[in-house]
Amino acid sequence: MEGMAFGRFEGSGGPKPVKVGDEIDVTIEAVAAKGDGIAKIDGFVIFVKGAQQGATVKVRITDVRNRFAIGELITPA
């Protein structure tokens, strides 16, 4: 099965690890240039406005694109 990656999202058009409306707990790993927090689920990036690096927070997924999703901060987890 050459070229397959298990447990990591590779940015393909395949199934995403999250969908709009999901509420999940994530840890913010970094902060993007525009100030959004960055979390990852199975290598799939989730941007969270207003989240601070190192925080574990609950987010609601509001948009899912091919290579990333956008989540809104619900509460600190």
C-alpha positions in Angstrom: 0.0 0.0 0.0 2.6 2.4 -1.1 1.7 6.1 -0.7 -0.9 5.5 2.0 -0.6 7.3 5.3 -2.5 5.8 8.3 -3.6 8.1 11.1 -2.6 11.3 9.3 -4.6 13.5 7.1 -2.8 14.2 3.8 -4.9 17.0 2.4 -6.7 14.8 -0.2 -10.3 15.1 -1.2 -11.1 12.2 1.0 -13.1 12.1 4.3 -12.2 14.8 6.9 -11.8 14.0 10.6 -14.4 16.7 11.5 -17.6 18.0 10.1 -19.7 21.2 10.5 -21.4 21.2 13.8 -19.0 18.9 15.6 -18.1 20.0 19.2 -14.6 18.8 20.1 -11.9 19.4 22.7 -8.5 20.4 21.2 -5.2 21.7 22.4 -3.9 24.9 20.6 -0.5 24.0 19.4 0.5 27.3 17.8 -0.8 30.7 16.8 -1.1 31.7 13.1 0.2 35.0 11.8 -3.3 36.6 11.9 -3.7 35.5 15.6 -5.9 32.4 15.2 -5.1 29.4 17.3 -4.0 26.3 15.5 -5.1 22.8 16.6 -4.8 19.5 14.7 -6.9 16.4 14.6 -5.1 13.5 12.8 -2.9 16.1 11.1 -5.9 18.1 9.8 -5.6 21.8 10.8 -8.3 23.6 12.7 -8.1 27.4 13.1 -9.8 28.8 16.2 -10.2 32.6 16.6 -9.3 33.9 20.0 -7.6 30.8 21.3 -4.2 31.0 23.0 -1.3 28.7 22.4 -1.1 25.9 25.0 -4.8 26.1 25.9 -7.2 23.1 25.8 -10.5 24.4 24.6 -13.9 23.2 23.3 -14.7 24.3 19.8 -17.6 24.0 17.4 -16.7 23.4 13.8 -18.3 26.1 11.6 -16.6 25.4 8.2 -14.7 22.5 6.7 -12.5 23.1 3.6 -10.2 20.7 1.7 -7.1 21.3 3.8 -8.4 22.9 7.1 -11.5 23.6 9.2 -12.6 26.7 11.2 -13.9 26.3 14.7 -15.4 28.8 17.1 -14.5 28.9 20.7 -17.2 27.5 23.0 -15.5 27.5 26.3 -12.2 26.6 27.8 -12.3 22.8 28.2 
